[in-house]
Amino acid sequence: MRNHKGVPVAVLLLVLFVTAGCNKQRAEPKSALRTAGVRTFSSFDAPAPGEKVLPAQTIKFEQADLAKVLNLYAEISGRSIILAGNLPNNLKVTFSNQTPMTAVEALQALDTVLAAQDIAMVFLGTQYVKAVPANTACMEPAPVMDLRPEQLPDSSSFLIYIVKLKKATASDAAPALQPFAKLPNSIIGIGGSGGRPASGVSLQNLPSIIGLKDHGVLILRDYSSTVRRMLQVLEKLEQQ
């Protein structure tokens, strides 16, 4: 049997069947992506229009255990929490939000509350955040931020910030910023001292490799609010 154009009906049915099967195969991955692509939040996300706001007094901790605080952190961020093995197990947290907060603002607040208890939250990729003792945070692969200083959150959110110096040398700038540091080993100065690292780190060849013999770079590994102030001081040093 043939249609009016002379094409066998059986062939047309086969084409329609195969086409329908291909369309179904293409649709399934899209559906799977929608299911898996749940948005996660970090303390460094930019404000988004229509973002959900937590009303005042949504967070109410009164001598709460660390596990309860981290459970809320996971719920707000949408991330899985990884615990360092040497966290204190007798820690108690008291905090409540007196004003409405977005999810990002709530994470920044919790970062600051936990930092006051010597715990740093380190964001890893888009799916995880690791809770570590603050004095070991510099050993973690924290996110490297390139936001302008005024865009950095004024919170105790742990980050890495790399500064290419223009006028000041690393050997001069690193000691000037040290009094502002909150965490140990948080400032590394590379170059600007005859090719020698300003902080004693064994990276003698790095300045020449990346072309920074004259002034060098600073690597800052600290809380966001601390780095903001360091950058403000550094701006004044660079103007001299």
GIBEL-V293525 format. One record per helix or strand of 3 or more residues. SS is the DSSP state (H for helix, E for strand). FROM is the first residue (numbers start at 1). LEN is the number of residues. Records with the same first field share a line. If there is no record, write none. Layout:
SS=FROM-LEN + FROM-LEN
This chain:
H=9-28 + 66-12 + 103-13 + 134-6 + 149-3 + 170-9 + 206-4 + 224-16
E=60-6 + 80-4 + 92-5 + 119-6 + 128-6 + 158-7 + 187-4 + 217-7
